[in-house]
Amino acid sequence: MNKYLAEAFGTFWLVLGGCGSAVLAAGIPDVGIGYLGVSLAFGLTVLTMAFAIGHISGCHLNPAVSIGLMLGGRFDKKDLLPYITFQVLGGIAAGGVLYVIASGNDAFSLEGGFASNGYGEHSPNGYSMMAGFVCEVVMTMMFLIIILGATDERAPAGLAPIAIGLGLTLIHLVSIPVTNTSVNPARSTGVAIFAGGWAVKQLWLFWVAPIIGAVLGALVYRVIGAKK
């Protein structure tokens, strides 16, 4: 149970820190942190949690990552469903806390999307569903390759959290304008259920695409990372 709770608290921190930066800090006039700040915030949540709970649960914080690690031979399939369950619960709990904080400001409105992921008219820069789908698949694939490579026993010891955190930062720098960046179904679910409406209707893409990307990433690393 310790590792399941660690995943819940870790995912809670990822959603609160990442989506919280987007909802509370990104759009403040003149001093807003913008895309760069939000990207860094997401990366820092993974970096800090990797050091905090990596030795307890592996610090997946993401159903797609858990699936990819299972297929990559790094994770026991018996733990897959509990990991995903606790990740989603942690994400929802963070969404609830963020909603309570954000709604303390009279100017707050869910019409801004509440950091939800979207495509078409709900994409930050109006990208199509196909563009969003491809982006999420490819970005999640690369994220899994980074994770599998950085945690390989042949990789430099102790540096995996830095590589993974910076990798997630880079992914956000590229894809926030396209979908608001998911690559994580738990992150998407945690805020979408509070935003409701279109965010829930479009949520399917932010489960399907990251999972496909994770599967591809695991398969690619099985080839390029094979021991001779």
N, C-alpha and C positions, 0 to 999 in steps of 0.2 A: 504493500500500500504506500510505502514511503515514496517510491519512484512515481507512482500515479499522482500523488499529491504534489510532488515536485514539478511534474508536467503541468498541472493545473496552475500552480503559482507562477511558474515560468511563463506560461502563455498569457496569464493575467498581466504580467509585467510587460510583455511584448505589445499587447493590445492597448494597455493603458498608456505606456510610454510612446509608442508609435502613433496610434490614432489620437491619443491625447495631444501630442504635439501638433497634429494636423487640425484638430478641432479648436484647441485653445490658443495656439501660438502662431500658426502659419499665416493667418490673415490680418494680424493686427497692423494697422497703418503705420508706415515708416519703420517700425522696429520688428515686423513680422519675420519669422525665421525662413519662410518660403520653402520651395522644394528641397533645397540643399539641407536646410535644418531638419525637415521631416525625414529625409533619407538618412541623415546621420542618426537621428533618434531611433529609427528602426534598427539600424546597425548596432547601436549601443545597447539596446535591450538584449539582443542576442549575445553580444560580447560579454556583458555583465552576468547574464544568466548562465552562460557556458562555464564561466569560472565558479559561479555560485552553486549550480546544481548539476553540472556536467558529470561529476563523479557519483551522483545519485541516480539519475535517470538517463544520462546521455544528452539531455537538453535538446530534445527534438522540437517541441513547441509548435508542431505543425503536422497535421495528419498526412500531408503529402510526403514530408520528410520521413515519417515513420514507415510509410508504405515503401518508399524508395530504399531505405536502409534495410528493410526486411528482404526485398528483392536483391539487394546487394550483398546479402549474407551477413549483415552486421546486427541483425535484430531478430529476436525470437517471435514467431508469428502468434504465439499464445498471448503475447502482451499487446498485440496490435489494437484490438477493439477497446480494451481499457485505456490505452494511451490516447486514442482518438476521442473517446468519451470525455476524459478529464481535460484534454486540450480544449475541446469545444466548450465545456463548462467554465473553464478558466477564462476563455475569451468572452463568453456571455457575461460573466461576473464583472470583468473589466469594462465591458460596454455599459453595464448598469451603473457602475461607479462613475464613469465618465459622463453619463447622462445626468446624474445627480449634480455633479460639479458644474457642467456646462449650463444646465438649466437654472443655475443660481444667478445667471446674468439675464436681465430682461431682454437683451437683444438677441439671445439665442433662439434659433429656429431649426427644426429638423429639415426644413426645405433646402438647407445647404448640403444635405446628404449625409451628415454625421460621419464623414470620412469613409463612406461606403464605396465599394468598388462598382464600376459600371461601364457600359459601352453605349455607343450611339449617342443620343442626346445627353446621356448621363456620364459619358467619358469627359474628363477634364478639358480635353481639347477636341472633342467631337469625333473620336476614332470609331470605326465600324465594329460590329460584333466579330467579324473575321479577324480584323487587326488585333482586337483585344484577345481573342482566343489564341492566335499565333504567338503573340507577345507573352502571354501567361505560360504557354507550353514551353517556349524556348527559355524564358527566364528561370522557370522552375527546374528545367533540365540542367541548366548551367549551375544552379544553386546546389543540386544534388551532386554534380561532378565535383564542385568545390568541397562540399562536405565530405564526400567519400575520399577524395584525395588528401585533404588536410588531416583526416583522422586515420589514414592508412598507417600501419605500423612502420612503414619505411619513411614516412614524412618526419620533418624535424619535430621533436617532442615539445609539447607545451605551447605551440604556436597556433594550434587549430582554431581556438576561439577568435583570435585576431583575424585570421584569414576568412573565417565564416562571417564574422561581423562586418568586415569591410566588403565582403562579397555581397551581402544583403544591402549594404549602403549603395553600392554601385548599381545593383538591380533596380533600386528605387529611383536613382538618378535618371536611369534610362526610361523607366516605364510608368512613373507617376502621371505624366501627361496623357498616357494611353488609357489606363484603367484605374488609376489611383493606386496601382500596385497591390495585388493580392499575394500570389505565389504561396498562399497559406489559407486553406479553407476555414480554419478556426478563427483567424483574424477577420475574414470577411463576414462570417456568421455572427461574430461577437457584436458588431455594430449594425449589421443589416436588420437584425430583428427589432432593433429600436427605431431605426429609420423607417422600416415598413415599406409598403407600396412597391415602387419600382425596384428598390434595393433587394427586397425579398424575391421578386420575380426574376431578377437577373442573377441571383445568387448561384444558380445551377452552374453557370460558366466558371465560377470561381471555386467550384469543387472539381468539376470535370477536367478543366485545362491543367490545373496544378498537378492533379493525380497522373494525368497522361505524361506531363513533363517529368514527374518524378520517376515514373516507370522507364521512360527513355533515358534519363540520366543514369539510372542504375544499370541499364543494359549497356550504355556507352562505356561506363567505367569498368564493367566486367571485361570489356575488350581491351581498352587502353591501359587499364591498371592490372592486367593479368600478370602474375608472377612467372618469370621464365625459369 
